[in-house]
């Protein structure tokens, strides 16, 4: 007789691999694939639906509930204990009727122990990457707050949200941060979160959902769209890239002289590159400063550069792992790439050749950003930030202090300070005036502490008036974004509107607004000056992976790369709340 239940370790590995990929754990997915030789598996090329592992675990929990409660006796019928994956279930005893009615007093939010901030909140947000919940909680809902609609699988990549049930906008009280000394013993300034009672709350009526008339959907991709980028010169040109290694270049005209926008967008130019080793996930796009070339990073480790018409300009296979970052230098002479193989490469764009490869990090180089036309910074999974010169193989300086992977780097517009964010739940601000301008070194480090999960994105707010401190925005997998004073380290505002991971952050070129997008399918636009939510848009249950802001002349719009295979273009000039 054939065993009706047959599960192999190979199938389990494929499920975990798909979960890692869908959750954005690219490095873990790469290691699992290499060590388990998944490419040799007959299941490797099978389509695994998004959230399949969590779906199966949820069904296992439901089966466990049936198995535990099938008797239907008084104990099982009155059981209020929840079912958890990692803990055995013990039914709660039947409650003893009280002699007189007693009401449970709700615990004020301000009295919650800050050490519990990584546990699920009352809004259903799980800040731990590995936390999962049942479809319904066994704890009765409070009469003071409506019960939120739960997804049947509360995975980090897909959460069902009921429109109108928004999380509270009052910031959480951050846990106290204990300063630590980094490897170089550099002085450290620790930023602290502002007391929630000192934060002005948004006015009534702000943050309303807008109808779809301000959003155009561009349909051509056949897989999830991961990246998008506006051309800096030709303002009607938008590039988008998807999971199947296809890049589309769209012509998206703006409003005419009467302010009308065409509802018809023609078919895009298509750049389809056969991926190497069946790894076609596109990771990044970057236009050259003159708008003539588009650099493309891909999980198959191949660097590709195409022209504005989609023609191939240059390709190379120098890297031995996925390319996670591609960035042109300010003049466009150089292109820097960062890869999972631990190296960074600088390419001579006009000469179409490799200028130099740098053994930057031990395991993985995650990001790179230019400080000038000859100096750039790299970050890695080793927690280090290296300052490099294009003509020198060794770092000019190494910035130490992060305790885990450094996900992203951004230099401010004045080229005086560099911001970094990490899986250690902090962002840091470093002084680089000695590198760029030859001024005396200032090794003090500003630590921005308060997030409850890994910090994956950050952006400087431009256009700050003279004499005022520069502002920095951060986004985290804890479901929040924060606005910081980058000089004092003071947290000016915590935004808690998302119900799951925040995937991306973008700032308007004039610095008036910034936007966040996440796995819950929500796009939120905030006023950076007033520190209030102004507008929001929901794509449904499918996530938004990347957003890119364009503002020039009569154009003010955001491109959004979506899980549902579409590219959205939000015309912000048609939204009254943003005028």
TAHU-V639148 format. One record per helix or strand of 2 or more residues. SS is the DSSP state (helix for helix, strand for strand). FROM is the first residue (numbers start at 1). TO is the last residue. If there is no record, write none. Layout:
BEGIN
ss->(SS SS)
from->(FROM FROM)
to->(TO TO)
END
This chain:
BEGIN
ss->(helix helix helix helix helix helix helix strand helix strand helix strand strand strand strand strand helix strand strand strand strand strand strand strand strand strand strand strand strand strand strand strand helix strand strand strand strand strand strand strand strand strand strand strand strand helix helix)
from->(9 26 38 52 74 109 114 188 196 208 212 215 225 237 246 269 276 282 293 303 312 323 334 344 353 365 375 385 397 406 417 426 433 445 455 471 481 491 502 513 522 532 544 555 566 572 576)
to->(23 36 40 69 77 111 116 191 198 209 214 219 230 242 251 272 278 287 298 307 316 328 339 348 358 370 380 389 399 411 422 431 436 449 461 476 485 495 507 518 527 538 552 562 571 574 578)
END
